[in-house]
Amino acid sequence: MTASRLPASIDETLKLLEDGNYVADRSLATVLFLALKMGRPLFLEGETEIAKVLAERLGRRLIRLQCYEGLDVSSAVYEWNYAAQMIEIRMAEAEGVSDRERLGDDVFSQRFLIKRPLLEALEPDTNGAPVLLIDELDRTDEAFEAFLLEVLSDFQITIPEIGTVKAPEPPIVILTSNRTREIHDALKRRCLYHWVGYPDVERELAILKAKVPQAPETLTRALVHFIQRIRKEDVFKAPGVAESLDWAAALSELDAVALDPALASDTLGVILKYQDDIERFNASHIKALIDEVDAELKAAE
């Protein structure tokens, strides 16, 4: 993997994303360019894919910290390999080593340190600083959020037994949230922010054509218009772009060339993830939506 330089303009940022089959609008490319230029974390709501595209196109390592309730320092930063340490101590005792200070220094050395994503992201890399994706930060608690704020302020971590580890070059940091809770203002102030909402029809079409090129265009157009309508309905969880892509791929696997009411009904679980939402769309409702889509597409011809 060969490292590439950072984009020097908003247009270059758009081109970088486009080369990674990521269809972005100019506002997202602008805030991403500024985050890279200023060395600031980018906080995104409603998006995760951009970190993968950045790592791929820049030739950087992607390090992902998947957040969850109860995430702590041992899972996010580092922990000691206690089993290996105990074996080392037993072997030292069997050999008659009695120097506790030397033994302590030995078992609390780098070879017994298990590095987790945040510590890995601070290490030097010949290809340049890695891309650190801190995904779904809103799933953690406020204590971890406060710890993360400290790490992102100085890009260094102190390990009591070893000392302070500081990044020679700050990683490219992308944080995401699904808004299950509000992130504290102190962390938001440290970042540049962008809300990635649902795309309009033309942008979603462009995304599907780039990501699922094997899907027939007639199917893709009908699918996008159908999903756009579902998002206006009173559903618990509206389908996102990821579900659009999955549905296009699934229907292509079934050799569909058009959006058929029966097939749409049978595959509704690809785009809707809650039974209450699925039950809202009975056969007659689905047919009515598809008829509306067909009429709109014919009128546009």
N, C-alpha and C positions, 0 to 999 in steps of 0.2 A: 504494500500500500504506500503510494507516494503522496507526500503532503503537498497541499496547494496553499497559495497565499490567500489571505482574507480578501473578500471583495472590496474594491476601492470606491464603489459608488452604489447608489440604490439600484441603478440599472444592472450593474454586475451582480448584485444580490438577487434580483429577479431572475437573471440568467442562470445563476448557480442553482436556484430552486427549480427552475424549469428543466435544467439538465438532469435533475434528480426525479423528474416526473411529478413534481409538486407544483400544483397550480395555485399561485398566491396572488392576492391583490396588492396594489402598490403600498397601501397603508401598512400591511404586515411586513413587506420587504423593507420599508423605511425604518420601522422600529427594530427589526432584526439587524439592519446595517448599523444603526446607532448603537445597539447593544454590543456588537462586535467591535466597533470603532472605539467606544468608550470603556470597554472592558467591564460592562455591567451585566448582571444576570437578567435574563428575560423571563418575565412571569406571564404565562399564557393560560387563559381559561378556555376550555373546550378544544384542546389540541395536544397531540403528543408526537405526531409523525415528523415534525420539522427537525427534531434533534437527530433522528436517524439519517435524514437526508443531509443535514449539515456534516455529520461525521463521515458519511460516505463521500460526499463531494469535496470535502477539505482534506480527506486522507487522514483523519484523526480517529483515535480510539473512542468508541462510545461506551461510557460507563453509566449504568442505569441503577438508580436507587428507587425501588418500588416501595412506596409508603403504605403503611397499614396501621390500624389501631394497635397501640402497644409497642410500636417501633422504638428501640432504645439504642444507646451508644454502641453496645456490643454487636448489634446487627447492622448498624449504619456506618460505624467508624472502624472499630477494631476489637479484637478479643485475644486472649492468650490461649495457646494450645495446651490446656491443662494436662491432658493425658500424656502428651510428649514431655512436658515439664516433669511430671511425676516419674516417668521412666528414666529421665536424665538424672534426677535426684537419687533414685534407687541405685542406678549404675555407679554414681559417684560414691555413695555410701559403701557399696560392695567393693569398690577400689580403695576405700580407706581415705577418701578426700574429706577433710574436716574443716577446710577454710570456707565458712558460711558466706562471707562477703563475696569471695570469688565465685562461689557456686550460685549465689543470688544474681550476680551480674551476668553469669552465663545463661541461666534459665530465663532471664528477662532480657534476652537479646533478640535481634531481628529474626533469627531463624525459628523462634517460637511464636512470632507475631502473626496472627491471622488478619490480613488486611481486608476491610470491607469497603464499599464504594466510595465513601467520602475521603478516606485515607488514600485509596488508590488514585483518586482524582488529583491529589497534590503531588504525585510523583513525577519526576522529569520523564520526558519521552522524546525520542529522536525525531518523531513526526510532529512535534509541537504539543501544546497543552491539549488534553482530551476534551471531548464534549461530555459534560455531566448532566444527565437527565434525572431530575428529582420529580418523579411522577406521582400525581395525586397527593400532593402535600396536605390537602384538607383532611385526609384520613388520619393524620397523626394528631397528637395532643399539643397543647400550647407550650409545654415544657420542651418538647423536641423542637418546636418551631423557634423558641428562644435560643436553643443551642445552635441551630442552623444559622440563625442571624449572626451569631458570633463567628462562626466558621466563614460565612460569606463576606464578613467585614474585613478580615485579615488574611483569609485563605491560609490559615495555619491551624494546627491541632497540637495540643500538648499531651504527650503520653508520660505520665509521672515517672515510670521506670526508665524511660529512654531520653526524653526531652521533647523539644518542640520541633514539629515537622512543618516546614513552610514551603509552599509551592514556588519553584523558581519562576514559573509563569502561570498566572491564574487560569484555571480551566474555563472553557466556554460553558456557562451554566444556563440550562433551560429548566424552569419550574412549571409544573402544570397543576391545575386544580379543576375539580368538577363542581365546586361551590356547594358541597355538602355542609360546609361551615365557612364562616368568614375568616380569612387570613388576617393576622394582625397588621395594623398600619405600618409598624416599624419595619417589618420585613418587606412590605410592598414598596416603601420608600427607598429601600436598597436596590430595587429592581426597576427596569423599564417594563411597562405593562401593555398587553394587547388582548382584547377579547376576540376570539375567533368564533363568529356566529355561523349559522347555516348559510351555505352559499345560495346565490340566486340560480335560476334555471340554467343560464348559459355557462356559469362557472362550474356548476355541478356536472353538466354535460361534458365540459372540457376535462374535468377530473376523471370521469368514468372512461372517456375515450383514451386517456393516457394510461390509466391503470388496468382497464379491462378491454383491451383493443379487440379481443376476439368476439365480443358481444355485437350482434347486428345493430346497426344504427337505429332502425325502427324500434327495436326493443329498448334500447338505451333511452331514447327520447320519451317513450311512453312510461318507462319505469321512473325516470326523473320527475316527470309531471305528476305521476301518481304519488310518489313520496312527498313531493311538495304539498300536495293536498292533505296527506295524512298529518303532516306537521301542523296544519291549521285546525285539526280536530282536537277534541278534549281527551288527549291520551296521557297516561302517567309518564311515559318515556318516549318522546318522539324519536324516530330513527335518525341517526347522524349519517355523515358521509361514509363512515366505515360500514354501516349497514347497507347503504346504497351499493357499495362496491361488492359486498358479499352477495347481495341479491342478484346483481348483474352476473357475477361469476356462477352462482348456483343455477340461474335460468339458462345460462349458456351451456352448462354441463347437461342440462335436460333438453338441449337442442331447440330451445324456444326461439322463435323469430319475431313474436309479437306478445303483448301482454294479454294473456287469456284469463278470464275470470276464475275458472276452475283451478288453473295452475297457480294463479296468484293466491287463491284461498289456501291451497295445499302447502304453499311455501311461505306463508305469512310469518311463521316463527323465525324466519331469517332476519326480518327487520323489526319485529315487535318482540320484546323480551318479557312481557308480563301477560298472564292469561286474561286478566280483566281487559287489557287493551285488545287482545286478539278477539275476544268475544264481542267487542263493540262492532267488529267488521264482519258481519254475516254475509252470506252469499249475495243477497240482494244489494247490500250497501257497497260491496266491492264492485259488483257489476255497474251500479250507478256511477261510481267514481271513474271506472274505466271508460264508460260511455262518454262522460264529460271530457276525459282526456282525449279520446278519439276525435270528438267533435272539435275540440280546441286545436288539435294538430292538423285536422283537415282544413279548418278555417285559415290556418297560417300558411298553407301551401300556396 
